[in-house]
């Protein structure tokens, strides 16, 4: 779904994470069962390890995510966690 200048994809779940050199390849499955992927590039190994741990935790807990893309940049968001933060 396109929303203004942002593209929004909801109901995604992490299927797997593959680390290579400076990147993380994240395999995501949508509500229809379609498999997609996102690649993140990191300059620092500590930052890459932190993101990998978060992605793998989302995979284990089957967390429903939203991917937001704008101007070549993208982010995976745990909507429920964001909503809870806003309420507290």
N, C-alpha and C positions, 0 to 999 in steps of 0.2 A: 504494500500500500504506500503510495506517495503522499506526503503531507508537507505542503510548501516546498521548501528546498531540501527536506529530509526524506529519506526512505526508511520505513519502519517495518521490521519483520518480527512478528510476535510468536509465542508458543514454541520456541526452539529449545532443544535439549542437546547437551554435549554428548557426542558419541565417542569421541576420542581426541587425544592431543598427541601430536608428533613433534618432537624437538629436533631441529637441525641447526648446526652452527649458531646463527643469531636469530633464528625464527621459531615461531610456534605455529604449526598448522593445526587448526581447530576444525574438527568435523562436527557439523551440526545437523540434526534431523528436525524437520518442521512437522506440523500437526498432520500433514497428509502423508508423512513417511518419506518425503523427498530428502535426500542427503545433499548438503551444501558444505562449503568450506570457507574459512576466513584465515588469512595469514597475517600474523603480527610480527614485526621486526623490532628487535631490542638491541641496543648498543651495549648494555651492561648485563652480565650474566646473573647478577643478584636480582635485578628487576625481572628478568625472564623467568627465573626460578619462582619468584613470588607469584607472578601471573599464572605460571603452570600449576602451582599448588591450588590456586583459586579455581582454575578451570577444572582440575581433576576433582576437587571437592564438589563442584556443581554437578559433575558427571555422576559421582557416587550418590548424591542426594536427589538426582533427577530434577534439579531445579529448572523451572520454566523461565526462559530468558527472552529478552527482546534485543534485537540488533538494530542499531540506529546508524545510518550512513549519511555523510554529508561531505561533498567536495573531496572525495578520495580518502577520507578518514572515517573510521567506524569504531563503535564501542558495543560490547555486550553488556547488558544491564539486567540485574536481578530486580525486577519490578517490585516484588513483594517486600524485599529488604528496603528499597527506597521508600515505599509507602509507609512502612513501619517507622523508619527514621523521621519521616515528615510528621508523624503523629506523636512522636515522643519529644 
